[in-house]
Amino acid sequence: MINLTTGTGPVMSIALILLTIVGQVILTSGGQYETNRKLMVGAIGAALQQIDNPLKVTFLTDCWTQEQRRHVYTTIGLLAGQYLYRFTSSRNATIEALFAVLDEDIESHQTLIVLDLSCNASERLLLEAGARLYTKLRWLLVDSRLAETPNWEQWQVSSYLEVLNHCPVLVSSEVFAIIYESDHAVRVVQVYRVSPDSELLLEDYLRWRSDVDGVRMVREDLRIEQVTAVRRQNLHGHTLRASMVITNPETIHHLSDYRYVNKHIDTITKVNYILTNYLAAYLGASVNYSRVATWGYYNSTTGLWDGMIGELVHGAADLGSSPLFFTTDRIAVIEYLAMTSQTRSKFIFRSPKLSYTDNVFVLPFDTKVWACIIAVIVGSSLLLLLTLWAEWHVTGSEAANPPTNADAATLSPNLRDIFLMMYGASCQQGSSMLPLSCSARAITMLIFTVLMFLYASYSANIVALLQSPSTKIRSLEDLLASRLKFGVHDTVFNRYYFTHATEPTRKALYEQKIHGGGTGGDAFLDLDQGIERIRHGLYAFHVEQGVGYKVISETYQEDEKCGLQEIQYLQVIDPYYAIQKNSSFKEHIKIGLFRLNEHGIQYRENAKLYTKKPKCSGGGGKFVPVSMVDVEPAVWIILWGTGLAMAFFLTECLYLHVKQKWAGFVK
């Protein structure tokens, strides 16, 4: 008995010790599991806070239990405020449906996806996510297996890199991962790569740790810059592919030499070639250029885009270094970023003389002045008629016959004679008849004096108006209704936009003035030929402003640079710099272009290559000769007057003939 007790006593003691150790290990493991889980869930909440409150949080954690989901919801709700939560299954059968729901969400840029790598199909989901990894959506990768082991420190970032090694987590991606740092701290990092073939890079995002006293957990921001594109500004020598439009083969030899002779050729490409090189230097990248002949237009037969847009659409280029017009059909296939060259194509023409658009013979006086002149003439005529009537009445009362000195030069009191006299006075031609009395002669002298001043003012204004340019052509409708001839600079985009015009006025202008143009052929001309026709006047030439003004400033006399007008035809805004649709470099390039503008580099390059509208410094220095168009109203008055006189003459002859016939018949 004693031996048995004594013999089994050590064995029982050892068993009790082993049970105690196992129990402590179990308790320790359970406590460590709870600590790990709290750290992970707390890190998720801290990430939500620092991401600046996304509206929607989608958990792709179908392997979580209801208890785990409830714990995450309550913990994150306390840490990061109230969010719109959604727990979604990521099983194989629902991946496509999940992507369809995410793509249809117009607020997808405010969505954070929490993906548990320990759940089924999580790696497959990442591989099939494609562009969703670096556009709009944010991804937070966790692994719940970490909370199930006390050796959490064995799980480092290399495990996440192994999962993401074949995924397109490009430079614009927002992919977060939680890694171990200490027993009381974890770190959230971001994973990205510059290009699909480059190595993965890491950047610290935040640290979730306990405070000095160990009482509460705090969030520590580890970001150098808050904006992701600014933090990842350096592209580490990555080669960007840029497509540029060159219409003249010689341009390739003068892209950056600012050569004055031909700076008007492919100017927009030259300006943006220099800006693109500055942009690449800002981003720490290099550029490889490809050349195309057109900006790119949609071919309805093949269903493909050609030119520069074709290279962007088909992935042959990252940048469109020749800015292009902003049109609705291009929005769906390329991304417009910034306006780098403020230039437009317009109709440029010399303002025609005022006589081409108005009757200069009615312009010297205002309508009210004309009314006052007519009132003065009528009033003076009536007063003169009354005076003459009184004069003849008095002399007639003293003798039965009119005055003995009355002859054909004496003005008689009848409307016909007075009208002829007033008409002669208005035209400063004098009168062959004069009144006899002093009062009537005083009125006549006054009339001649007043009308003399009016005639002098009228003549002076006529001379000035004949030398004045017209400002009546202000819109495309006015241009269409004018007597100007038209021409268009023969470029690819001009031919495309003019031939595809659908707006009624623009379509009518092309069909009536340009297509055929009254010469039997299309009015698409070389630059020098069109500018020379502008010089001769009554000609509107559609050309890019900077290009046209460069030739005008070199070839025109100073007085010929005056009176230049512009009217826009194309229904587009200034050209925009464009890149691939859904490009991972979008924010980097946009920020870079904005900084080039803010620092004045963009303005400097445009000012060096684009010529502004020349100033008028010789206005009034050259007399414009009077042409038949200027005196057209006077010619029409002569023709109408001659016709009216002939009509009266024929009427009188007919009346005399009928009267003689009637007299013979009566006899």
C-alpha positions as CSV (number, residue, x, y, z in Angstrom):
1,M,0.0,0.0,0.0
2,I,2.6,2.4,1.0
3,N,4.8,1.2,-1.8
4,L,2.0,1.5,-4.2
5,T,1.3,5.0,-3.1
6,T,4.9,5.8,-2.9
7,G,5.5,4.3,-6.3
8,T,2.6,6.1,-8.0
9,G,3.1,9.4,-6.3
10,P,5.8,10.7,-8.6
11,V,3.8,9.6,-11.7
12,M,0.7,11.5,-10.5
13,S,2.8,14.6,-9.8
14,I,4.3,14.6,-13.2
15,A,0.9,14.2,-14.8
16,L,-0.5,17.1,-12.8
17,I,2.5,19.2,-13.8
18,L,1.9,18.3,-17.5
19,L,-1.8,19.1,-17.3
20,T,-1.0,22.4,-15.7
21,I,1.5,23.3,-18.4
22,V,-0.9,22.2,-21.2
23,G,-3.6,24.3,-19.6
24,Q,-1.4,27.3,-19.4
25,V,-0.4,26.9,-23.0
26,I,-4.1,26.6,-24.0
27,L,-4.9,29.7,-22.0
28,T,-1.9,31.5,-23.4
29,S,-2.9,30.5,-27.0
30,G,-6.4,31.6,-26.4
31,G,-5.3,34.9,-25.1
32,Q,-2.8,35.4,-27.9
33,Y,-5.5,34.5,-30.4
34,E,-7.8,37.1,-28.9
35,T,-5.0,39.7,-29.0
36,N,-4.1,38.9,-32.6
37,R,-7.7,39.2,-33.7
38,K,-8.2,42.5,-31.9
39,L,-5.0,43.9,-33.5
40,M,-6.2,42.8,-37.0
41,V,-9.7,44.1,-36.6
42,G,-8.4,47.4,-35.1
43,A,-6.0,47.8,-38.0
44,I,-8.9,47.5,-40.4
45,G,-10.8,50.2,-38.6
46,A,-7.7,52.4,-38.5
47,A,-7.2,52.0,-42.2
48,L,-10.8,53.0,-42.8
49,Q,-10.2,56.2,-40.8
50,Q,-7.1,57.1,-42.6
51,I,-8.5,56.4,-46.1
52,D,-10.9,59.3,-45.4
53,N,-14.2,57.5,-44.8
54,P,-15.2,55.5,-47.8
55,L,-19.0,55.2,-48.0
56,K,-19.0,51.5,-48.7
57,V,-17.1,48.6,-47.2
58,T,-17.5,45.2,-48.9
59,F,-16.2,42.1,-47.1
60,L,-15.3,39.2,-49.3
61,T,-15.0,36.9,-46.4
62,D,-17.4,34.0,-46.9
63,C,-15.2,31.8,-44.6
64,W,-15.9,34.0,-41.6
65,T,-18.3,32.8,-39.0
66,Q,-21.2,35.0,-37.8
67,E,-19.4,35.6,-34.6
68,Q,-16.4,36.9,-36.5
69,R,-18.5,39.2,-38.6
70,R,-20.4,40.6,-35.6
71,H,-17.1,41.3,-33.9
72,V,-15.6,43.1,-36.9
73,Y,-18.8,45.1,-37.3
74,T,-19.0,46.3,-33.7
75,T,-15.3,47.0,-33.4
76,I,-15.0,48.9,-36.7
77,G,-18.2,50.7,-35.9
78,L,-16.7,52.0,-32.7
79,L,-13.3,52.8,-34.2
80,A,-14.1,54.3,-37.6
81,G,-17.7,55.5,-37.4
82,Q,-20.7,54.2,-39.2
83,Y,-20.2,52.8,-42.7
84,L,-22.3,51.0,-45.2
85,Y,-21.2,47.3,-44.7
86,R,-21.8,44.4,-47.0
87,F,-20.6,40.8,-46.5
88,T,-20.4,39.1,-49.9
89,S,-19.4,35.6,-50.9
90,S,-16.4,35.2,-53.2
91,R,-17.0,31.6,-54.3
92,N,-16.2,30.7,-57.8
93,A,-19.7,30.8,-59.1
94,T,-20.3,34.4,-58.0
95,I,-17.0,36.1,-59.0
96,E,-18.4,37.3,-62.3
97,A,-21.6,38.5,-60.7
98,L,-19.6,40.3,-58.1
99,F,-17.5,42.1,-60.7
100,A,-20.7,43.0,-62.6
101,V,-22.2,44.6,-59.5
102,L,-19.0,46.5,-58.7
103,D,-18.7,47.8,-62.3
104,E,-22.3,49.1,-62.3
105,D,-21.8,51.0,-59.1
106,I,-21.3,54.7,-59.9
107,E,-19.8,55.2,-56.5
108,S,-17.2,52.5,-56.9
109,H,-14.4,55.0,-56.2
110,Q,-15.8,55.2,-52.6
111,T,-15.7,51.4,-52.1
112,L,-13.1,49.5,-50.0
113,I,-13.0,45.7,-50.5
114,V,-11.7,43.7,-47.6
115,L,-10.5,40.3,-48.9
116,D,-9.5,37.5,-46.7
117,L,-6.7,35.4,-48.4
118,S,-7.6,32.4,-46.3
119,C,-11.0,32.1,-47.9
120,N,-11.6,30.0,-51.0
121,A,-11.0,31.5,-54.4
122,S,-9.5,34.7,-53.0
123,E,-6.3,34.4,-55.1
124,R,-8.3,33.6,-58.2
125,L,-10.4,36.7,-57.6
126,L,-7.3,38.9,-57.4
127,L,-6.0,37.4,-60.6
128,E,-9.3,38.0,-62.5
129,A,-9.8,41.5,-61.0
130,G,-7.6,43.0,-63.7
131,A,-7.9,46.8,-64.0
132,R,-10.1,46.9,-61.0
133,L,-7.0,46.6,-58.9
134,Y,-5.7,50.0,-60.0
135,T,-8.8,51.9,-60.9
136,K,-11.4,53.3,-58.5
137,L,-11.6,50.4,-56.1
138,R,-9.5,50.1,-52.9
139,W,-8.4,46.7,-51.6
140,L,-7.4,45.7,-48.1
141,L,-5.9,42.2,-47.8
142,V,-6.1,40.3,-44.5
143,D,-5.4,36.7,-43.6
144,S,-7.5,35.3,-40.7
145,R,-5.0,32.5,-40.3
146,L,-2.7,34.9,-38.6
147,A,-5.1,35.2,-35.6
148,E,-5.1,31.4,-35.2
149,T,-1.4,31.1,-34.5
150,P,0.7,32.5,-31.7
151,N,3.6,32.9,-34.0
152,W,2.2,35.8,-35.9
153,E,5.6,37.3,-36.5
154,Q,6.4,34.4,-38.9
155,W,3.9,35.9,-41.3
156,Q,5.6,38.8,-43.1
157,V,5.0,40.9,-46.2
158,S,6.6,38.3,-48.4
159,S,3.5,36.2,-48.2
160,Y,1.4,39.0,-49.6
161,L,4.0,39.7,-52.3
162,E,3.8,36.0,-53.3
163,V,0.1,36.3,-53.8
164,L,0.3,39.6,-55.7
165,N,3.3,38.8,-57.8
166,H,1.1,38.0,-60.9
167,C,-1.5,40.7,-60.3
168,P,-1.6,44.1,-62.0
169,V,-1.2,46.2,-58.8
170,L,0.0,49.2,-60.9
171,V,1.2,52.6,-59.7
172,S,-2.3,54.0,-59.2
173,S,-3.5,51.0,-57.1
174,E,-4.7,51.3,-53.6
175,V,-3.9,47.8,-52.2
176,F,-3.3,47.6,-48.5
177,A,-1.8,44.7,-46.4
178,I,-1.5,44.2,-42.7
179,I,1.8,42.9,-41.4
180,Y,3.2,42.0,-38.0
181,E,5.5,44.5,-36.2
182,S,5.4,43.6,-32.5
183,D,3.1,41.9,-30.0
184,H,1.3,45.3,-29.5
185,A,1.6,46.8,-33.0
186,V,0.9,46.0,-36.6
187,R,1.7,48.0,-39.7
188,V,-0.5,48.6,-42.8
189,V,1.5,48.9,-46.0
190,Q,0.7,49.5,-49.6
191,V,1.9,47.3,-52.4
192,Y,2.3,48.5,-56.0
193,R,4.5,48.2,-59.1
194,V,5.3,50.8,-61.8
195,S,4.6,48.5,-64.8
196,P,3.3,44.9,-65.2
197,D,6.8,43.6,-65.6
198,S,8.5,45.5,-62.8
199,E,9.1,44.3,-59.3
200,L,6.6,45.0,-56.4
201,L,7.3,48.0,-54.2
202,L,6.2,48.8,-50.7
203,E,5.4,52.0,-48.9
204,D,4.3,52.4,-45.3
205,Y,0.8,53.6,-44.7
206,L,0.0,53.5,-41.0
207,R,0.9,51.9,-37.7
208,W,-1.7,50.6,-35.3
209,R,-0.1,50.3,-31.8
210,S,-0.7,50.7,-28.1
211,D,0.2,53.9,-26.5
212,V,3.1,54.4,-24.0
213,D,0.9,53.4,-21.1
214,G,-0.5,50.4,-23.0
215,V,-4.0,51.6,-22.1
216,R,-5.4,52.3,-25.5
217,M,-4.6,51.8,-29.2
218,V,-3.5,54.7,-31.4
219,R,-3.1,55.3,-35.1
220,E,0.1,56.6,-36.5
221,D,0.2,58.0,-40.0
222,L,3.4,56.9,-41.8
223,R,2.7,58.6,-45.2
224,I,5.2,61.1,-46.5
225,E,2.5,62.7,-48.7
226,Q,-1.2,62.2,-48.4
227,V,-1.9,62.1,-52.2
228,T,-1.0,58.7,-53.6
229,A,0.2,60.0,-57.0
230,V,2.5,62.5,-55.3
231,R,4.0,59.8,-53.1
232,R,4.7,57.6,-56.1
233,Q,5.8,60.5,-58.3
234,N,9.1,58.7,-59.1
235,L,8.5,56.1,-61.8
236,H,12.1,54.8,-61.4
237,G,13.2,55.2,-65.0
238,H,10.1,53.6,-66.5
239,T,9.8,54.2,-70.3
240,L,6.5,55.9,-71.3
241,R,5.3,55.3,-74.9
242,A,4.1,58.5,-76.6
243,S,2.4,58.9,-79.9
244,M,2.7,62.1,-81.8
245,V,1.2,63.4,-85.0
246,I,3.6,64.7,-87.7
247,T,2.1,65.9,-91.0
248,N,5.4,67.2,-92.5
249,P,8.4,64.9,-92.7
250,E,10.8,67.8,-91.9
251,T,9.2,68.3,-88.5
252,I,11.0,65.3,-87.0
253,H,14.3,67.3,-87.4
254,H,13.0,70.5,-85.8
255,L,11.0,69.3,-82.8
256,S,12.9,71.3,-80.2
257,D,15.1,73.8,-82.0
258,Y,12.5,76.7,-82.1
259,R,13.4,77.3,-85.7
260,Y,11.6,80.5,-86.8
261,V,11.3,79.6,-90.5
262,N,9.1,76.6,-90.0
263,K,7.7,76.9,-86.5
264,H,4.2,77.2,-87.9
265,I,4.4,73.7,-89.3
266,D,3.1,71.0,-86.8
267,T,3.3,73.7,-84.1
268,I,1.0,71.9,-81.6
269,T,3.2,68.8,-81.9
270,K,6.4,70.8,-81.3
271,V,5.0,72.5,-78.2
272,N,3.8,69.3,-76.6
273,Y,6.9,67.3,-77.5
274,I,8.8,69.7,-75.3
275,L,6.2,69.6,-72.6
276,T,6.1,65.8,-72.7
277,N,9.9,65.7,-72.2
278,Y,9.5,68.0,-69.2
279,L,6.7,65.8,-67.9
280,A,8.9,62.7,-68.1
281,A,11.7,64.4,-66.3
282,Y,9.3,65.4,-63.5
283,L,8.1,61.8,-63.2
284,G,11.6,60.3,-63.3
285,A,10.8,58.4,-66.5
286,S,11.9,58.3,-70.1
287,V,9.9,58.6,-73.3
288,N,9.8,56.5,-76.5
289,Y,8.0,58.3,-79.3
290,S,6.1,56.8,-82.3
291,R,4.9,58.8,-85.3
292,V,1.5,58.8,-87.0
293,A,0.0,60.9,-89.7
294,T,-3.4,61.7,-88.2
295,W,-4.9,62.3,-84.8
296,G,-7.3,59.4,-85.4
297,Y,-10.8,58.9,-86.6
298,Y,-13.3,56.1,-86.3
299,N,-13.7,53.9,-89.4
300,S,-17.3,52.7,-89.4
301,T,-16.5,50.0,-92.0
302,T,-13.8,48.3,-89.9
303,G,-15.0,49.4,-86.5
304,L,-11.5,50.6,-85.6
305,W,-9.8,53.8,-84.7
306,D,-6.7,54.9,-86.7
307,G,-3.9,57.4,-86.1
308,M,-2.9,58.4,-82.6
309,I,-6.2,57.4,-81.0
310,G,-5.8,54.0,-82.6
311,E,-2.4,53.6,-80.8
312,L,-3.9,54.6,-77.5
313,V,-6.9,52.3,-77.9
314,H,-4.9,49.3,-78.9
315,G,-2.3,49.8,-76.1
316,A,0.6,50.8,-78.4
317,A,1.0,54.1,-76.6
318,D,0.6,55.5,-73.1
319,L,0.5,59.2,-74.0
320,G,-1.0,61.1,-76.9
321,S,1.6,63.9,-77.1
322,S,-0.2,65.8,-79.8
323,P,-3.3,67.3,-78.2
324,L,-6.6,66.8,-79.9
325,F,-10.1,68.2,-80.0
326,F,-12.6,67.2,-77.3
327,T,-15.5,65.3,-79.1
328,T,-18.2,63.1,-77.7
329,D,-17.3,60.0,-79.7
330,R,-13.7,60.0,-78.3
331,I,-14.7,60.3,-74.7
332,A,-15.5,56.6,-74.5
333,V,-12.1,55.4,-75.8
334,I,-9.5,57.9,-74.5
335,E,-8.9,60.0,-71.4
336,Y,-8.7,63.8,-71.7
337,L,-6.5,65.4,-69.0
338,A,-5.5,69.0,-69.5
339,M,-5.5,71.8,-72.0
340,T,-1.9,72.4,-73.0
341,S,-2.1,74.6,-76.1
342,Q,-4.7,77.3,-76.2
343,T,-5.1,77.5,-80.0
344,R,-8.1,77.3,-82.2
345,S,-8.9,77.1,-85.9
346,K,-11.0,79.9,-87.2
347,F,-12.0,81.8,-90.3
348,I,-9.7,84.8,-90.6
349,F,-10.5,87.6,-93.0
350,R,-9.9,91.3,-93.5
351,S,-13.0,93.3,-92.6
352,P,-14.7,94.4,-95.8
353,K,-15.4,98.0,-96.4
354,L,-18.6,99.3,-94.9
355,S,-20.1,99.7,-98.3
356,Y,-20.1,95.9,-98.8
357,T,-22.5,95.4,-95.9
358,D,-24.4,98.7,-95.6
359,N,-25.7,101.6,-97.7
360,V,-23.2,104.3,-96.7
361,F,-25.4,107.0,-98.2
362,V,-27.9,106.7,-95.3
363,L,-25.4,106.2,-92.5
364,P,-24.0,109.7,-92.0
365,F,-27.0,110.9,-90.0
366,D,-29.0,109.1,-87.3
367,T,-32.6,108.4,-88.0
368,K,-33.7,111.3,-85.7
369,V,-31.4,113.7,-87.6
370,W,-32.9,112.6,-90.9
371,A,-36.3,113.2,-89.4
372,C,-35.3,116.7,-88.3
373,I,-33.8,117.6,-91.7
374,I,-37.0,116.5,-93.4
375,A,-39.1,118.6,-90.9
376,V,-36.9,121.7,-91.5
377,I,-37.3,121.3,-95.3
378,V,-41.0,120.8,-95.1
379,G,-41.5,123.6,-92.6
380,S,-39.3,126.0,-94.6
381,S,-41.2,125.1,-97.8
382,L,-44.6,125.8,-96.2
383,L,-43.3,129.1,-94.8
384,L,-41.9,130.1,-98.2
385,L,-45.1,129.1,-99.9
386,L,-47.1,131.2,-97.5
387,T,-44.8,134.2,-98.0
388,L,-45.0,133.9,-101.8
389,W,-48.7,133.6,-101.7
390,A,-49.0,136.8,-99.6
391,E,-46.5,138.5,-102.0
392,W,-48.5,137.7,-105.1
393,H,-51.8,138.4,-103.4
394,V,-50.7,141.9,-102.4
395,T,-49.4,142.8,-105.8
396,G,-52.4,141.2,-107.5
397,S,-54.8,143.3,-105.4
398,E,-53.2,146.5,-106.7
399,A,-53.4,145.5,-110.3
400,A,-55.4,143.1,-112.2
401,N,-52.3,141.6,-113.8
402,P,-49.2,140.2,-112.0
403,P,-46.2,142.5,-111.5
404,T,-44.7,143.8,-114.7
405,N,-41.2,142.8,-113.7
406,A,-42.3,139.1,-113.2
407,D,-40.5,136.8,-115.6
408,A,-39.4,133.1,-115.7
409,A,-36.8,133.7,-113.0
410,T,-39.4,134.8,-110.5
411,L,-40.5,132.1,-108.0
412,S,-44.2,131.7,-108.1
413,P,-46.4,130.5,-105.2
414,N,-46.9,126.9,-106.3
415,L,-45.7,123.6,-104.8
416,R,-43.9,122.5,-108.0
417,D,-41.6,125.5,-108.2
418,I,-40.9,125.5,-104.5
419,F,-40.2,121.7,-104.5
420,L,-37.6,122.2,-107.3
421,M,-36.0,125.1,-105.5
422,M,-35.8,123.2,-102.2
423,Y,-34.4,120.1,-104.0
424,G,-31.7,122.3,-105.6
425,A,-30.9,123.8,-102.3
426,S,-30.5,120.4,-100.6
427,C,-28.1,119.3,-103.3
428,Q,-26.3,122.6,-103.3
429,Q,-27.1,123.1,-106.9
430,G,-28.8,126.5,-106.5
431,S,-32.1,127.6,-108.0
432,S,-33.0,129.4,-111.3
433,M,-36.0,131.0,-109.7
434,L,-35.9,133.6,-106.8
435,P,-38.7,135.4,-104.9
436,L,-39.1,139.2,-105.3
437,S,-39.9,140.3,-101.7
438,C,-37.3,140.8,-99.0
439,S,-39.0,138.4,-96.6
440,A,-39.1,135.6,-99.1
441,R,-35.5,136.1,-100.1
442,A,-34.5,136.1,-96.4
443,I,-36.2,132.7,-96.0
444,T,-34.4,131.5,-99.1
445,M,-31.0,132.6,-97.9
446,L,-31.6,131.0,-94.5
447,I,-32.6,127.7,-96.2
448,F,-29.5,127.7,-98.4
449,T,-27.2,128.4,-95.4
450,V,-28.6,125.6,-93.2
451,L,-28.6,123.1,-96.0
452,M,-25.0,124.1,-96.9
453,F,-23.8,123.1,-93.4
454,L,-25.8,119.8,-93.6
455,Y,-24.4,119.1,-97.0
456,A,-20.8,119.7,-95.8
457,S,-21.3,117.4,-92.8
458,Y,-22.9,114.7,-95.0
459,S,-20.1,114.8,-97.5
460,A,-17.4,114.6,-94.8
461,N,-19.1,111.6,-93.2
462,I,-19.5,109.9,-96.6
463,V,-15.7,110.2,-97.2
464,A,-15.0,108.7,-93.7
465,L,-17.5,105.9,-94.1
466,L,-16.0,104.9,-97.5
467,Q,-12.7,104.3,-95.7
468,S,-14.2,102.5,-92.7
469,P,-14.2,98.7,-92.3
470,S,-17.4,96.9,-91.6
471,T,-18.1,95.2,-88.3
472,K,-21.4,93.7,-89.3
473,I,-20.0,90.2,-89.9
474,R,-19.9,88.8,-86.3
475,S,-21.4,85.3,-86.6
476,L,-21.2,82.3,-88.9
477,E,-24.7,83.2,-90.2
478,D,-23.4,86.6,-91.2
479,L,-20.4,85.0,-92.8
480,L,-22.6,82.7,-94.8
481,A,-24.8,85.6,-96.0
482,S,-21.9,87.8,-97.0
483,R,-20.3,88.2,-100.4
484,L,-17.0,86.9,-99.2
485,K,-15.3,83.9,-100.9
486,F,-14.0,81.0,-98.7
487,G,-11.0,78.7,-98.4
488,V,-9.8,76.1,-95.9
489,H,-6.3,75.1,-94.9
490,D,-5.7,71.7,-96.3
491,T,-5.1,69.6,-93.2
492,V,-6.4,66.2,-92.1
493,F,-8.7,67.5,-89.3
494,N,-10.1,70.3,-91.4
495,R,-11.1,67.9,-94.1
496,Y,-12.7,65.6,-91.6
497,Y,-14.7,68.2,-89.6
498,F,-15.9,70.1,-92.7
499,T,-17.1,67.1,-94.6
500,H,-18.8,65.6,-91.5
501,A,-20.6,68.8,-90.4
502,T,-24.3,68.3,-89.5
503,E,-25.3,71.6,-88.0
504,P,-27.5,73.4,-90.6
505,T,-25.4,76.6,-90.9
506,R,-22.1,74.8,-91.0
507,K,-23.3,72.2,-93.4
508,A,-24.7,75.0,-95.7
509,L,-21.5,76.9,-95.5
510,Y,-19.5,73.9,-96.6
511,E,-21.9,72.9,-99.4
512,Q,-22.5,76.4,-100.7
513,K,-19.1,78.1,-100.2
514,I,-16.4,75.5,-99.8
515,H,-17.5,72.3,-101.6
516,G,-17.1,73.5,-105.2
517,G,-16.9,77.1,-104.0
518,G,-18.1,78.3,-107.3
519,T,-14.9,77.2,-108.9
520,G,-15.7,73.5,-109.6
521,G,-13.4,72.1,-106.9
522,D,-13.1,72.0,-103.1
523,A,-11.6,75.2,-101.6
524,F,-8.9,73.4,-99.6
525,L,-5.7,75.3,-100.1
526,D,-2.1,75.5,-99.0
527,L,-1.3,77.9,-96.2
528,D,0.6,80.5,-98.2
529,Q,-2.0,80.6,-100.9
530,G,-4.9,81.1,-98.5
531,I,-3.1,83.8,-96.5
532,E,-2.2,85.7,-99.8
533,R,-5.9,85.7,-100.8
534,I,-6.8,87.2,-97.4
535,R,-4.4,90.1,-98.2
536,H,-6.4,91.0,-101.3
537,G,-9.6,91.2,-99.3
538,L,-13.1,89.7,-99.5
539,Y,-11.8,86.3,-98.6
540,A,-12.2,84.2,-95.5
541,F,-9.6,81.5,-94.8
542,H,-10.0,78.8,-92.2
543,V,-6.7,78.1,-90.5
544,E,-5.2,77.6,-87.0
545,Q,-4.8,81.0,-85.5
546,G,-1.1,80.8,-84.5
547,V,-0.1,79.3,-87.8
548,G,-2.0,81.8,-89.9
549,Y,-0.8,84.8,-87.9
550,K,2.8,83.8,-88.2
551,V,2.6,84.0,-92.0
552,I,0.5,87.2,-91.8
553,S,3.0,89.0,-89.5
554,E,5.9,88.1,-91.9
555,T,4.3,88.9,-95.2
556,Y,1.7,91.7,-94.7
557,Q,2.4,95.4,-94.7
558,E,1.6,97.2,-91.4
559,D,-1.7,98.7,-92.8
560,E,-2.7,95.3,-94.1
561,K,-2.6,93.9,-90.6
562,C,-5.5,96.1,-89.5
563,G,-9.1,95.1,-89.6
564,L,-8.5,91.3,-89.2
565,Q,-11.5,89.4,-87.9
566,E,-12.1,85.9,-86.7
567,I,-15.1,83.6,-86.6
568,Q,-15.0,80.1,-85.2
569,Y,-16.4,77.3,-87.3
570,L,-15.5,74.1,-85.4
571,Q,-17.8,73.3,-82.5
572,V,-14.9,72.2,-80.3
573,I,-12.9,73.7,-77.4
574,D,-9.1,74.0,-77.3
575,P,-7.2,70.8,-77.8
576,Y,-6.6,68.5,-74.8
577,Y,-3.7,66.3,-73.9
578,A,-5.0,62.6,-73.9
579,I,-3.8,59.3,-72.6
580,Q,-5.1,55.7,-72.6
581,K,-8.4,55.0,-71.0
582,N,-8.1,53.7,-67.5
583,S,-4.3,54.3,-67.5
584,S,-2.5,53.8,-64.2
585,F,-0.5,57.0,-64.9
586,K,-3.6,59.2,-65.1
587,E,-3.1,61.1,-61.8
588,H,0.7,61.3,-62.2
589,I,0.4,62.9,-65.7
590,K,-2.5,65.2,-64.7
591,I,-0.6,66.6,-61.7
592,G,2.6,66.9,-63.9
593,L,0.7,68.9,-66.6
594,F,-0.9,71.1,-64.0
595,R,2.4,71.9,-62.5
596,L,3.9,72.7,-65.9
597,N,1.1,75.2,-66.3
598,E,1.4,76.6,-62.7
599,H,5.1,77.2,-63.1
600,G,4.8,79.0,-66.4
601,I,6.6,76.4,-68.5
602,Q,3.5,75.7,-70.6
603,Y,2.9,79.4,-71.2
604,R,6.6,80.0,-72.2
605,E,6.6,77.2,-74.8
606,N,3.4,78.2,-76.3
607,A,4.6,81.9,-76.5
608,K,7.8,80.8,-78.2
609,L,6.1,78.8,-80.9
610,Y,2.7,80.3,-81.4
611,T,2.3,83.8,-83.0
612,K,-0.4,86.0,-81.6
613,K,-2.6,88.3,-83.6
614,P,-0.5,91.1,-85.0
615,K,-1.3,94.6,-83.7
616,C,-2.6,97.3,-86.0
617,S,0.0,100.0,-86.2
618,G,-0.6,101.4,-89.6
619,G,-4.3,102.1,-89.5
620,G,-5.4,105.1,-91.6
621,G,-2.0,105.4,-93.2
622,K,-3.1,104.2,-96.6
623,F,-6.0,105.6,-98.7
624,V,-8.5,103.0,-100.0
625,P,-9.6,103.8,-103.5
626,V,-13.4,104.1,-104.1
627,S,-14.8,101.2,-106.2
628,M,-18.1,100.6,-107.9
629,V,-19.4,98.8,-104.9
630,D,-19.0,102.0,-102.8
631,V,-21.2,104.1,-105.2
632,E,-23.6,101.3,-106.0
633,P,-26.6,103.1,-104.3
634,A,-25.8,106.2,-106.4
635,V,-25.7,104.1,-109.6
636,W,-29.0,102.6,-108.7
637,I,-30.5,106.1,-108.2
638,I,-29.2,107.1,-111.6
639,L,-30.6,104.0,-113.2
640,W,-34.0,104.3,-111.5
641,G,-34.1,108.0,-112.2
642,T,-33.3,107.4,-115.9
643,G,-35.9,104.7,-116.1
644,L,-38.5,106.9,-114.4
645,A,-37.8,109.8,-116.7
646,M,-38.1,107.5,-119.7
647,A,-41.4,106.2,-118.3
648,F,-42.7,109.8,-117.9
649,F,-41.5,110.7,-121.4
650,L,-43.3,107.8,-123.0
651,T,-46.4,108.5,-121.0
652,E,-46.4,112.1,-122.1
653,C,-45.8,111.1,-125.8
654,L,-48.7,108.6,-125.5
655,Y,-50.9,111.2,-123.9
656,L,-50.1,113.8,-126.6
657,H,-50.7,111.2,-129.3
658,V,-54.1,110.2,-127.8
659,K,-55.1,113.8,-127.3
660,Q,-54.4,114.7,-130.9
661,K,-56.3,111.6,-132.1
662,W,-59.2,112.6,-129.9
663,A,-59.2,116.2,-131.1
664,G,-59.3,115.0,-134.8
665,F,-62.1,112.6,-134.0
666,V,-64.1,115.4,-132.4
667,K,-63.7,117.6,-135.4
